[in-house]
Amino acid sequence: MTKPLVAVLSGAGVSTDSGIPDYRGPNGLWRRDPEAEKLVTYEYYMRDPEIRRRSWQLRRGNRALRAEPNAAHRAVAELERSGIPVRVITQNVDGLHQLAGLPARKVLELHGTARSVVCTKCHARGPMEDALARVEAGEEDPPCLECGGILKSATVMFGERLDPLVLGEALAIAKACTLFIAVGSSLQVQPAAGLAGVAADNGARLIIVNAEPTPYDDRAQEVIREPIGTSLPALLTRVREDTPA
């Protein structure tokens, strides 16, 4: 018997127990401080060397690069190791699902990753830690080593589109899954939020784990308001127990 596919949409709330604040949300730093938002806005970043210099200094202090997976990340990885088909669609850029042991091929990063850099000219990619080492050595705005183009974090900045291939795969997973768990997401930012509706429309059981109400609560079979660090592991244990061997 083919086991049902479990899709997990993870938002910023999944990583707060790892010490990562919500920068990008409606009440996050980028929205509250217009000057800070410029540091992650593509248009400003590309045209202003001073913005890029400040952005590199910000990256040096990025908590996401020093964070460790928490109980929620580990619970998702444990579910996958149990033999149940799992796909994670994450709005986070911290790479903590992979660090917890989930295979990278089973994680779709809608907003990219803070652990890599990409050239805006030739699209060459490399580790963020290598670029930050160059900043530490005195390069305030390190160019691409391949072509001399402007380097940026491999995250989706304000003003950039999501990767259509990644989004297309996320939509396919939402349509194919049997269970869709939205955890730690306000489900207000499109198109990611709409994946919950797509899953429900295609017959999936929708479970929402979030401290605050979301626009999709009335579509869910179950809504959990308890802290994610304890409620998600308990939920996924229940999923394992309810899944035929």
N, C-alpha and C positions, 0 to 999 in steps of 0.2 A: 504493500500500500504506500502510495506517495504521501509524504508528510506535508502538511499545509505550510505555505510560505508566510513567515512573520516579517512584516515591515515595521521598522522603528524610525519615526521622524524625531530627531533630537534637536532641541533648541538650547539657548543659553543656560536655562535652568539646570540642565544636566551637568554643567561644568562649574557651577558656582561653588559646590563643595570642594572643588579643586583649587579654589582661590582665584578664579577668573571672573572679573566683574562683567556685567552686560554693557559693552561699549556701544553696540549697534542698535539696540532696541529703541522704542519710542521715547523712553526716559533715560537712555544711555548717554554717555559723555559726548558722543559725536553729535547728538541732537541738541543737547543742552548748551554746548559751547561752539558757536559758529567757527571760531578760529581753530579749534581742535578738529572740527569736521573737515576743514580744508586739507588737513594732513592726509586724509584718506579719500579725498575727492580727486578723480582722475584728471580733470581739466586743470585744476590748480597745480597738482603734482607735476604734470608734464611741462607746464610753462614757467614754473618758478623754482629756480635752484635752491632758494632759501627754504621753501616748503619741503623740498626733498631732503635738505640737510636736517631740518627739524624732524622729519619723518624717520630718518635713520636713527636719530637719537631716541625717539619714542620706541623704536623697535628694540633698541638695546635693553630697555626696561620692560619688555613685553612679558607679562607673567605667564602667558600661554606657553612660552618656550621653556619655562622651568617647572611647569605644573606636572603633577602626577595624576594618573587615573584614580577616580574615586569608586565607591561601591556600585554606583549606577553603571559606569562604564564596564566594570568587571562583571556585573550581572548579565549584561548583554553578550559579552564575550563567552561567558559560561553557557548561556543558552545555545549559542552557535556550536560550542564544543560538544554539547549533548547530542548533536546530530539533527537538530531541528533546522531547516533552512531559514536563514536570517539575512536580511539586507537592511543596512542602516543608511538612511538619508539624513545627513546632518547639515544644519545651518551654521554649525560651529567651524572654526578654522584652526582649532588647537591640536588636532591629530590624536586626541586622547583615546578614542575608540580603538585605533590601531595599536597604541601603546599598551592598552589593556589586553591585547592578544587577538583582536578581531582581524582576520586577513584583510589587507588593504583592498583587494578586489571586491570585497563585500561592503565597502563603505563608499557612498557617493557624497562628495563634499560640494554642496551647492554653491557655497561662497568661497571655494578655494581653500588654500592652506597657508598658514603663517610660517610653516616650517621650510618653505622653499621660496626662491626668488625667480623671476622671469624677466627676460629682456623684452622691452616694448617694441623693439625693432626686428630682431631676428628670432625671438621667441625661445631662445636657449634658456634652459632651466638649471638651477643648481641649489645646493643646500643654503638655507638662510644663515646657518652658523658660519659658513665660509665668507659670506658677504659681511657679516657683522665683525668677523676677525679683521677684515680690511678696514672697516670703520674704526675699530680699536687701534689699528696701526696708523691711523691718521687720515684716511680717505673719507672726506666728509660726504661725498656723493659718488660712491664707487660705480664706475661704468661697467657695462658688460665686457667680459674678457674676450668674448668671441668677435664682437663687431664694434664695440665702443658705444653702443646704444644705452638708453636710460634703463636702469634696473628698478624693479618694484617688487614688493611682496606679491607672491602668487595667490593673493586674495582678490575677491571681487570688490573693487573700490566703488564708492558712490559715483554714478555716472557711467559705470560699465554694465554690460549685459551679462546675465548668467550664461555659462557655456551651454549652448543648445543641445549638445550631445549628452551632457550630464543631466540636464533637465528632461530630455526625452527618455532617458533610461529610468529616471525617477518616476515619470508618468507611467511607464510600462510596469514598474514594480507595484505602483499604487493600484493599477488595474488588475494585476495578477494575484495579489496577496489575499490570504484568507483572513488574516488579522492585521490591523493597522494600529499601532500604538504611537500616539503623539505625546511626547514627554518634554516638559520644560520649555514649551513654545507657546507664545501668546496666540498663535494662529491668526495673526493680523497682517503679516507681511507676505504679499503675493510675489511670485507664484507658489512659494513653498506651502503656504497655508492651504491653498486649494487642493493639495494632494490628499488631505483628509477627506474632503468632499468627493474627490474622484474615487477613492477607495470605497467609501460608503455607497456611492452610486453603482459600483460594480460588485456589490454584495459582500464586501469585507465587514467583519465585526470591527467597530471603531471604539477604541479605549483612549481616553484623554487623561493624562497625568499632569496636572498643572495647578499651581497655588491659586491663580486667579481665573475667573470665568473666561471662556473663549467663544468666538462666534459659532463654533461647531459643537458646542456642548449638547444642543438639542438633537444632533445627529448621532451622538455616541450611545452605545449600549451601556457604557460604564464611564463615570467621571470620578477621578481620585484626586482629592485635595491635600493628601498627606505629604510630608517631606519626601522628595524624590529619592534621597539616599537610602531610605528604608522601604518606601512603598514600591519602587520599581523592582528591587530584588524579590520582594514578596510576590508581586504580580507575575514576574517571569518564572518563579518557582511554581506558581499555580499553572502557568501555561505548559511547563514541562510535564507536570503531573497529569494534565488533561489531554496531552497529546499521545495517541497510540504509539506503542513501541514499534 
